[in-house]
Amino acid sequence: GESVGLHLPTLSVQEGDNSIINCAYSNSASDYFIWYKQESGKGPQFIIDIRSNMDKRQGQRVTVLLNKTVKHLSLQIAATQPGDSAVYFCAEIASGGTSYGKLTFGQGTILTVHP
Amino acid sequence: NAGVTQTPKFQVLKTGQSMTLQCAQDMNHNSMYWYRQDPGMGLRLIYYSASEGTTDKGEVPNGYNVSRLNKREFSLRLESAAPSQTSVYFCASSPKEGTEAFFGQGTRLTVV
């Protein structure tokens, strides 16, 4: 079946650096994308979302970029802090097909921020 | 505002035992979901309920059953637990299908 995948399973950065986490998706019917952050022992927590009619969306210290041509999604975290250390998942929701309306998750990227 | 609450947080079962994982949300959401999370596999959808009174299979439904008891509660039942069901289970809810989902803290289940 179609799936969402990540290019890098782990990412280590120094505190204060900018982080970029990438995600490739394959379902062309997906029109809504979400980034989640999951800290150890907790459930996924919403960070930011983007719809397919946009190519960029900014939040507080985070930016999501969507390139529909190559089916690629990225999460940029500015001035990364130790508290940003977590697993980051991209997820997609399809507007049609068998996956309609339901979140499909990628495998996740482990972000480690060193002080 | 508690959000999504799951019970229990931890459980150990013997192979063949049954149990029910409970989930309740207080956000008046229409849709509810059960996911399992295994190392390196991300979260996979087991069952979902688009609205009260409806349930449907997700990606990995075998060995599970669900009940949407009312708008607030959505339970997941393992009738005969198997070691392959050792996992972390997450319940989630969303205002409706196709919108952002909010997750509970998870239930860590070990089947021995």
Interface residues (C-beta under 8 A of the other chain):
Chain A: G1 Y32 I34 Y36 G41 K42 G43 P44 Q45 F46 D49 F89 I93 S95 Y100 G101 K102 L103 T104 F105 G106 Q107 G108
Chain B: V4 S31 Y33 Y35 G40 M41 G42 L43 R44 L45 Y48 A50 G58 E59 F90 A92 E97 G98 E100 A101 F102 F103 G104 Q105 G106
